[in-house]
Amino acid sequence: MHERMFLLMLHITNGDILAEKLSFLEHERLPWREMYDFGPVFKVMGEKELSKRAAYFEQTITLPLDLYLANTERQEERLIAIEPEEEIVLWFEHDRYDQLMLLYLLNRLGTLHKTNVSMVLPEKYVTSERFFSLSQLTEQELENLFQERKKVSIEQFQQAEEGWEAFSSSNPKDLLNFIHHKAIKLPFLKQAILSHFDYFPSERNGLTSIEEETLKILADGKTKFLKLFESIASKRRSDGLSDLHFSAILKQLSKTKSPLIKVHGILPDFSLPEMNPFLELTEEGEEVLRAEKDRFDCLPFNWWLGGVHLQDGTYRWNGEDIIVR
């Protein structure tokens, strides 16, 4: 029997595709199904807090509340059940989506005193323009990364705890202070957090960087959702932006009396993932893009970035700092 069959090991991955591809390792695999780049998060993610997240996802992307809660309960039960001698191997990429998931897991595992943890770090691949996902690597490349995995240090666990507390804070300056006043020991985390701040409203016109880029593309003419998403995702490779997340952003821009974009059809969501409507820029969208109006003059806002609930234009990002109005 293969030697690795005798090892007690749990591989935690971002999603199912990589988990399936790692079947050659012959250990248990747990695909972690969450999206901490989107929706409300809290320092302690207990039953009450998870219910609030579930309700938000049901409202924004039609993800059934019961399905979300059942999945998170199964995941958390598996973490709690980890044996002291069991090694946990974390497989996560460099983008914002994965790094926030890694931050949560390191904080949670540390809280549970499950510290026999290693990380797979795809550093040798991330500089390549062709690299976007661990799942695109060959079995041999994944095997090599597995053999080169790095033990998570006590300092990294402590930093994950501090980072999650800052990320879940209702004051975004706490997160900014975290990356500026700490020598970040978790590879890729600082860049992921800087990408995170691009999702805050800008000082110039209240649009986020992603929304600004979206309106610029639509200013050149009517565009289908999938083409628009592919264009934005290719320009934001450090984000790990999903199609459902992007669709929810577009809904915020379109469902109001003064929309910035017009949707010809239905945007995709969890229940209708195949939708691919045309989108176009409105007159109000053109005015906001030119900074003749502020997006908060046109649109209601109900968005969460970590622990920050954005409902008005109080917090603005100028590219370097959070400005409080």
PLY file of the C-alpha trace (Angstrom):
ply
format ascii 1.0
element vertex 325
property float x
property float y
property float z
element edge 324
property int vertex1
property int vertex2
end_header
0.00 0.00 0.00
1.22 3.50 -0.79
3.10 5.18 2.07
0.87 8.24 2.18
-2.16 6.07 2.98
-0.80 5.77 6.53
-0.69 9.53 7.03
-3.58 11.24 8.78
-3.99 14.33 6.64
-6.74 16.71 5.56
-6.39 18.87 2.45
-8.55 22.01 2.43
-9.01 23.66 -0.96
-10.88 26.56 -2.50
-13.80 24.77 -4.11
-14.35 21.38 -5.69
-12.28 21.39 -8.88
-8.91 21.39 -7.13
-10.17 18.99 -4.46
-11.05 16.50 -7.18
-7.73 16.99 -8.94
-5.86 16.19 -5.71
-7.40 12.71 -5.54
-4.00 11.23 -6.42
-2.80 12.18 -2.91
-5.18 9.59 -1.42
-6.01 11.71 1.64
-9.28 13.29 2.71
-10.10 16.51 0.89
-12.41 19.26 2.11
-13.46 21.83 -0.51
-14.16 25.05 1.40
-17.25 26.70 -0.06
-17.38 30.33 1.05
-16.78 33.85 -0.32
-15.33 36.17 2.31
-14.69 38.84 -0.33
-18.45 39.36 -0.41
-21.15 39.80 2.22
-20.95 40.64 5.94
-18.24 39.04 8.09
-17.68 39.18 11.83
-14.84 38.54 14.25
-16.69 35.48 15.55
-18.75 33.67 12.92
-21.33 32.06 15.18
-24.87 30.95 14.43
-26.31 34.47 14.56
-23.58 35.89 12.32
-23.82 33.09 9.77
-27.59 33.54 9.61
-27.03 37.21 8.75
-24.63 36.22 5.97
-27.08 33.62 4.70
-29.91 36.16 4.52
-27.68 38.61 2.63
-26.67 35.99 0.05
-30.26 34.89 -0.42
-31.20 38.52 -1.07
-28.33 39.39 -3.41
-27.61 36.18 -5.40
-30.62 33.93 -4.53
-28.42 31.40 -2.73
-30.94 29.47 -0.56
-30.50 30.31 3.11
-30.87 26.71 4.28
-28.32 25.46 1.75
-25.73 27.98 2.86
-26.26 27.27 6.56
-26.15 23.47 6.08
-22.86 23.74 4.19
-21.19 26.02 6.73
-22.32 23.75 9.56
-20.72 20.70 7.86
-17.50 22.59 7.27
-17.21 23.85 10.82
-17.99 20.41 12.26
-15.10 18.95 10.26
-12.68 21.58 11.58
-13.74 20.90 15.16
-13.27 17.15 14.62
-9.62 17.45 13.45
-7.40 15.10 15.46
-4.21 16.42 17.17
-1.99 14.19 15.01
-3.81 15.13 11.79
-1.93 17.47 9.44
-4.02 20.10 7.69
-2.73 21.19 4.28
-4.15 24.45 2.93
-4.22 24.90 -0.86
-4.96 28.53 -1.71
-3.95 30.91 -4.46
-2.64 34.48 -4.43
-5.82 36.42 -5.20
-8.12 38.34 -2.89
-10.81 35.64 -2.91
-8.42 32.90 -1.79
-6.33 34.97 0.59
-9.36 36.10 2.59
-10.45 32.46 2.80
-6.97 31.51 3.99
-7.07 34.34 6.55
-10.36 33.04 7.95
-9.16 29.43 8.12
-5.86 30.24 9.82
-7.69 32.40 12.37
-10.33 29.72 12.96
-7.85 26.85 13.21
-5.75 28.86 15.63
-8.82 29.56 17.77
-9.55 25.82 17.81
-5.87 25.07 18.70
-5.53 23.02 15.51
-2.01 24.17 14.68
-0.53 21.20 12.79
-1.03 23.16 9.57
0.95 23.54 6.35
0.40 25.83 3.37
1.01 25.12 -0.29
2.49 28.29 -1.78
2.37 28.54 -5.59
5.00 31.31 -5.62
6.93 29.85 -8.57
3.83 30.15 -10.80
2.11 33.41 -9.86
4.48 35.62 -11.85
3.38 33.90 -15.05
0.62 35.67 -16.98
-0.73 32.24 -17.89
-1.23 31.19 -14.26
-4.63 31.84 -12.73
-5.48 28.70 -10.74
-3.83 25.76 -8.99
-6.33 23.51 -10.77
-4.65 24.21 -14.12
-1.37 22.61 -12.94
-0.38 19.07 -13.81
-0.46 16.25 -11.28
3.35 16.31 -11.10
3.40 20.08 -10.48
0.84 19.68 -7.71
2.87 16.82 -6.22
5.97 19.03 -6.21
4.09 21.84 -4.47
2.77 19.38 -1.91
6.30 18.17 -1.13
7.44 21.81 -0.77
4.60 22.82 1.58
5.53 25.16 4.44
4.62 24.72 8.09
2.50 27.59 9.43
4.41 29.37 12.19
3.08 30.64 15.52
3.76 34.17 14.25
1.64 33.53 11.16
-1.23 32.20 13.29
-1.02 35.32 15.46
-0.97 37.54 12.41
-4.00 35.75 10.95
-5.89 36.45 14.18
-4.94 40.14 14.01
-5.72 40.29 10.30
-9.15 38.71 10.65
-10.01 41.07 13.51
-9.02 44.03 11.32
-10.87 42.68 8.28
-14.05 42.10 10.29
-13.90 45.55 11.91
-16.63 48.07 11.06
-13.88 50.68 10.61
-11.86 50.10 7.40
-8.93 52.09 8.79
-8.24 49.16 11.13
-7.46 46.97 8.11
-5.34 49.67 6.51
-3.37 50.09 9.72
-2.85 46.32 9.87
-1.07 46.13 6.50
0.87 49.38 6.96
2.10 48.82 10.51
2.90 45.12 10.31
5.58 43.17 8.49
3.12 40.80 6.84
4.41 37.23 7.13
1.64 35.62 5.08
2.66 35.58 1.40
0.24 37.37 -0.97
-1.94 38.76 1.85
-0.85 42.41 1.61
-1.51 42.61 -2.13
-4.87 40.88 -1.67
-5.91 43.45 0.94
-4.80 46.32 -1.28
-7.03 44.84 -4.01
-9.81 44.70 -1.44
-9.67 48.48 -0.98
-10.41 48.95 -4.68
-13.93 47.74 -3.84
-14.56 50.82 -1.68
-16.25 53.88 -3.24
-13.75 56.31 -4.73
-13.25 59.84 -3.52
-13.71 61.13 -7.08
-17.24 59.97 -7.94
-18.24 57.23 -5.49
-17.63 54.40 -7.95
-15.40 51.50 -6.99
-12.49 50.69 -9.33
-14.43 47.71 -10.67
-17.57 49.79 -11.28
-15.52 52.55 -12.93
-13.89 50.08 -15.31
-17.30 48.52 -16.04
-18.87 51.85 -16.98
-15.87 52.72 -19.17
-16.33 49.50 -21.14
-20.08 50.12 -21.50
-19.38 53.68 -22.65
-18.05 52.08 -25.85
-21.35 50.35 -26.51
-23.86 47.70 -25.45
-22.12 44.56 -24.16
-23.23 41.10 -23.06
-22.70 40.08 -19.44
-20.22 37.25 -20.08
-18.02 39.35 -22.35
-18.06 42.16 -19.81
-17.21 39.80 -16.95
-14.33 38.22 -18.87
-12.92 41.66 -19.64
-13.09 42.81 -16.00
-11.75 39.52 -14.61
-8.77 39.59 -16.98
-7.88 43.09 -15.81
-8.38 42.21 -12.14
-6.38 38.97 -11.92
-5.45 39.66 -8.29
-9.12 39.66 -7.23
-10.47 36.18 -7.96
-13.78 37.85 -8.82
-16.61 35.35 -9.44
-19.39 35.81 -12.00
-22.08 35.80 -9.29
-20.22 38.43 -7.28
-19.86 40.59 -10.39
-23.53 40.10 -11.24
-24.47 41.31 -7.73
-22.34 44.42 -8.30
-24.18 45.11 -11.56
-27.54 44.69 -9.84
-26.54 47.46 -7.43
-25.90 49.71 -10.42
-29.15 48.89 -12.21
-32.00 48.44 -9.71
-32.98 52.00 -8.85
-35.01 54.89 -10.23
-31.78 56.46 -11.52
-29.73 53.45 -12.70
-26.20 53.82 -14.00
-26.61 50.83 -16.30
-29.58 49.32 -18.09
-29.98 45.53 -18.21
-31.82 44.02 -21.18
-32.99 40.81 -19.55
-32.07 39.08 -16.29
-28.65 39.06 -14.68
-27.33 35.64 -13.58
-27.64 34.47 -9.99
-27.48 31.17 -8.11
-30.87 30.02 -9.43
-30.31 31.27 -13.01
-26.57 30.99 -13.65
-26.90 30.74 -17.43
-28.34 34.24 -17.98
-26.34 36.47 -20.34
-28.18 39.75 -20.93
-27.02 42.80 -22.83
-26.03 45.82 -20.71
-25.65 49.46 -21.62
-24.68 52.73 -19.96
-27.44 55.21 -19.02
-27.27 58.99 -19.11
-26.83 59.02 -15.32
-24.01 56.51 -15.70
-22.25 58.81 -18.16
-22.59 61.74 -15.75
-21.18 59.77 -12.82
-18.35 58.45 -15.00
-17.45 62.06 -15.83
-17.72 62.91 -12.09
-20.49 65.43 -12.83
-22.56 63.49 -10.30
-21.68 61.23 -7.39
-22.97 57.66 -7.48
-24.59 58.20 -4.07
-26.70 61.00 -5.58
-28.22 58.40 -7.91
-28.13 55.04 -6.15
-29.08 53.52 -2.83
-26.31 51.28 -1.55
-26.38 48.12 0.55
-22.97 46.48 0.36
-20.60 44.76 2.75
-16.81 44.72 2.57
-15.59 42.60 5.45
-17.10 44.09 8.58
-17.88 47.44 6.90
-21.50 48.02 5.92
-21.51 50.58 3.11
-24.83 52.38 2.95
-23.67 55.91 2.18
-20.56 57.69 0.97
-18.87 58.07 4.36
-15.84 55.91 3.53
-13.96 56.74 0.32
-10.77 55.30 -1.15
-8.31 57.62 -2.90
-5.87 54.93 -3.98
-3.69 55.25 -0.88
-5.93 55.98 2.08
-9.49 55.75 3.36
-11.04 59.22 3.50
-13.86 59.73 6.00
-16.44 62.29 4.90
0 1
1 2
2 3
3 4
4 5
5 6
6 7
7 8
8 9
9 10
10 11
11 12
12 13
13 14
14 15
15 16
16 17
17 18
18 19
19 20
20 21
21 22
22 23
23 24
24 25
25 26
26 27
27 28
28 29
29 30
30 31
31 32
32 33
33 34
34 35
35 36
36 37
37 38
38 39
39 40
40 41
41 42
42 43
43 44
44 45
45 46
46 47
47 48
48 49
49 50
50 51
51 52
52 53
53 54
54 55
55 56
56 57
57 58
58 59
59 60
60 61
61 62
62 63
63 64
64 65
65 66
66 67
67 68
68 69
69 70
70 71
71 72
72 73
73 74
74 75
75 76
76 77
77 78
78 79
79 80
80 81
81 82
82 83
83 84
84 85
85 86
86 87
87 88
88 89
89 90
90 91
91 92
92 93
93 94
94 95
95 96
96 97
97 98
98 99
99 100
100 101
101 102
102 103
103 104
104 105
105 106
106 107
107 108
108 109
109 110
110 111
111 112
112 113
113 114
114 115
115 116
116 117
117 118
118 119
119 120
120 121
121 122
122 123
123 124
124 125
125 126
126 127
127 128
128 129
129 130
130 131
131 132
132 133
133 134
134 135
135 136
136 137
137 138
138 139
139 140
140 141
141 142
142 143
143 144
144 145
145 146
146 147
147 148
148 149
149 150
150 151
151 152
152 153
153 154
154 155
155 156
156 157
157 158
158 159
159 160
160 161
161 162
162 163
163 164
164 165
165 166
166 167
167 168
168 169
169 170
170 171
171 172
172 173
173 174
174 175
175 176
176 177
177 178
178 179
179 180
180 181
181 182
182 183
183 184
184 185
185 186
186 187
187 188
188 189
189 190
190 191
191 192
192 193
193 194
194 195
195 196
196 197
197 198
198 199
199 200
200 201
201 202
202 203
203 204
204 205
205 206
206 207
207 208
208 209
209 210
210 211
211 212
212 213
213 214
214 215
215 216
216 217
217 218
218 219
219 220
220 221
221 222
222 223
223 224
224 225
225 226
226 227
227 228
228 229
229 230
230 231
231 232
232 233
233 234
234 235
235 236
236 237
237 238
238 239
239 240
240 241
241 242
242 243
243 244
244 245
245 246
246 247
247 248
248 249
249 250
250 251
251 252
252 253
253 254
254 255
255 256
256 257
257 258
258 259
259 260
260 261
261 262
262 263
263 264
264 265
265 266
266 267
267 268
268 269
269 270
270 271
271 272
272 273
273 274
274 275
275 276
276 277
277 278
278 279
279 280
280 281
281 282
282 283
283 284
284 285
285 286
286 287
287 288
288 289
289 290
290 291
291 292
292 293
293 294
294 295
295 296
296 297
297 298
298 299
299 300
300 301
301 302
302 303
303 304
304 305
305 306
306 307
307 308
308 309
309 310
310 311
311 312
312 313
313 314
314 315
315 316
316 317
317 318
318 319
319 320
320 321
321 322
322 323
323 324
